[in-house]
Amino acid sequence: MSWALIADSSCNLRGYTPSAPDTIYRFAPLKVNVGGQEYVDDEALDVAELNRRVAAEESATSSACPSVGEWADRFRSADNVIAVTISANLSGSYEAAIMARDIVLEEDGSRNIFIVNSRAAGGKLELLIVALDRYLTEHPDATFNEVTAYICNVEQSSTVLFLLSSYENLAKAGRMPKVAGMLANKLNIRMLGTASSEGTIKVLGPARSQKKAFEKIIGSMREDGFQGGDVFIDHVFNEKAAEDLAARITAEWPTAKATILPCGGLCSYYAETDGLIIGYGW
């Protein structure tokens, strides 16, 4: 039986090849609309150019989820499909995936398709996809129900943190309180946030320096019960800070494995320049 691990493009894995046998990885692109032009968040996107256009655009910009047809196309890739979406409270991606699943199962009821609402974006989705690949590699005879039970457990015991220095797009789109975004921008301070249990962005507090910000991140990870393992650090043209944070995490937990990835278009649009998105489990 073949497997497909599918995500939308809020997962910043690009060109990922699973190690599990008979398993593929594909993603469905979200879109960013700027000044009447649609930018598709795929491998061909020039993220730097997108960011320049967004910064220069005076009118409202927006994002859009993958279409039902795009999800359905990917769901036809294998006998068993596990899809992971950005938080259902941040995008219509999850609902589009549910509709696509119903269409594909009506075509062929022998398929198995399971949709995971990550309740997050960025690094947490990467954590889930890699965890799935590892589980299928180590348990090649696992049943579909065993795999879905496993990934639901991983989703419940993992989270995402956002360390941002600009909040304009998030505030405009209603993804965080406008007052918090305006205050942070005005004071030129970095703000730490996380995904709430409902999948929206919850502000944890300001951090006036990178050192203070990293201390808050380490503290949050410690409170969550992190003891080592995979950590995904996504960055918006801020690789040096991502490397510094990775070094800080591995100094605290020598068994941690930090993977650094550049943000694609959707995550760059919301995290904005210099932003970091950190996903980890416990």
ABEGO torsion letter per residue (X at the ends): XBBBBBBBAABABBGBBBABBGBBBBBBBBBBBBGGBBBBBBAABBAAAAAAAAAABABBBBBBBBBAAAAAAAAAABABBBBBBBBAAABAAAAAAAAAAAAAAAABAABBBBBBBAGBBEAAAAAAAAAAAAAAAABAABBAAAAAAAAAAAAAABBBBBBBABAAAAAAAGABBAAAAAAAAAAGBBBBBBBBAAGBBBBAEBBABAAAAAAAAAAAAAAAGBAEEBBBBBBBGBAAAAAAAAAAAAAABAABBBBBBBBBAAAAAAAEBGBBBBBBBX
